[in-house]
């Protein structure tokens, strides 16, 4: 089995355009929707 390796270099200009932090990550909000009772209005 061959393993492909890709080297990705950090682009600070691109990261700043995306409002990324010092690790190149952007903050996201995760929302979990839960089924609740069906309420007729």
Backbone as CSV, one residue per row, in Angstrom:
resi,resn,N_x,N_y,N_z,CA_x,CA_y,CA_z,C_x,C_y,C_z
1,UNK,0.847,-1.164,0.000,0.000,0.000,0.000,0.899,1.236,0.000
2,UNK,0.716,2.121,-0.955,1.534,3.329,-1.012,0.860,4.446,-0.226
3,UNK,1.702,5.298,0.311,1.185,6.402,1.124,1.603,7.708,0.471
4,UNK,0.620,8.522,0.084,0.904,9.817,-0.528,1.128,10.843,0.570
5,UNK,2.196,11.601,0.429,2.465,12.668,1.391,2.431,13.990,0.659
6,UNK,1.696,14.916,1.206,1.587,16.251,0.644,2.065,17.242,1.685
7,UNK,3.001,18.077,1.284,3.517,19.104,2.183,2.782,20.404,1.880
8,UNK,2.114,20.937,2.891,1.361,22.174,2.749,2.065,23.249,3.567
9,UNK,2.374,24.347,2.911,3.037,25.439,3.608,1.993,26.444,4.085
10,UNK,2.253,27.038,5.260,1.340,27.996,5.856,1.443,29.320,5.114
11,UNK,0.322,29.863,4.681,0.261,31.150,3.980,-0.370,32.161,4.924
12,UNK,0.463,32.998,5.553,-0.038,33.932,6.560,-0.949,34.994,5.954
13,UNK,-0.707,35.412,4.728,-1.562,36.406,4.079,-2.956,35.835,3.837
14,UNK,-3.004,34.613,3.343,-4.291,33.955,3.105,-5.017,33.697,4.419
15,UNK,-4.274,33.310,5.456,-4.879,33.064,6.762,-5.460,34.343,7.346
16,UNK,-4.785,35.463,7.169,-5.309,36.726,7.695,-6.545,37.172,6.927
17,UNK,-6.612,36.865,5.642,-7.812,37.189,4.861,-9.010,36.378,5.344
18,UNK,-8.751,35.157,5.811,-9.819,34.300,6.313,-10.082,34.507,7.800
19,UNK,-9.376,35.451,8.412,-9.480,35.754,9.844,-9.158,34.529,10.679
20,UNK,-8.087,33.843,10.304,-7.651,32.657,11.029,-6.771,33.052,12.199
21,UNK,-6.636,32.140,13.169,-5.777,32.406,14.320,-4.331,32.048,13.988
22,UNK,-3.464,32.038,14.998,-2.042,31.787,14.762,-1.755,30.357,14.313
23,UNK,-2.731,29.469,14.433,-2.574,28.096,13.970,-3.192,27.894,12.583
24,UNK,-3.753,28.955,12.011,-4.391,28.840,10.706,-5.802,28.319,10.768
25,UNK,-6.373,28.293,11.978,-7.716,27.752,12.152,-8.716,28.905,12.283
26,UNK,-9.916,28.678,11.818,-11.003,29.645,11.913,-12.026,29.122,12.905
27,UNK,-12.597,30.009,13.704,-13.583,29.573,14.684,-14.925,29.316,14.007
28,UNK,-15.519,28.208,14.365,-16.832,27.838,13.860,-17.758,27.562,15.033
29,UNK,-19.037,27.607,14.758,-20.046,27.279,15.754,-20.724,25.994,15.300
30,UNK,-20.729,25.005,16.174,-21.409,23.756,15.853,-22.757,23.748,16.566
31,UNK,-23.797,23.485,15.811,-25.145,23.464,16.359,-25.715,22.074,16.175
32,UNK,-26.218,21.511,17.254,-26.873,20.208,17.190,-28.373,20.428,17.355
33,UNK,-29.131,19.982,16.383,-30.580,20.147,16.434,-31.198,18.867,16.978
34,UNK,-32.111,19.046,17.881,-32.776,17.909,18.511,-34.261,17.991,18.208
35,UNK,-34.847,16.865,17.847,-36.271,16.831,17.588,-37.019,17.040,18.891
36,UNK,-37.972,17.932,18.862,-38.758,18.225,20.061,-40.220,17.959,19.809
37,UNK,-41.049,18.352,20.737,-42.487,18.135,20.560,-43.030,19.018,19.432
38,UNK,-43.996,18.501,18.703,-44.624,19.250,17.629,-45.685,20.164,18.252
39,UNK,-45.449,21.436,18.171,-46.384,22.409,18.779,-47.084,23.194,17.671
40,UNK,-48.364,23.052,17.586,-49.150,23.805,16.617,-49.456,25.182,17.190
41,UNK,-49.304,26.172,16.340,-49.554,27.549,16.806,-50.970,27.954,16.475
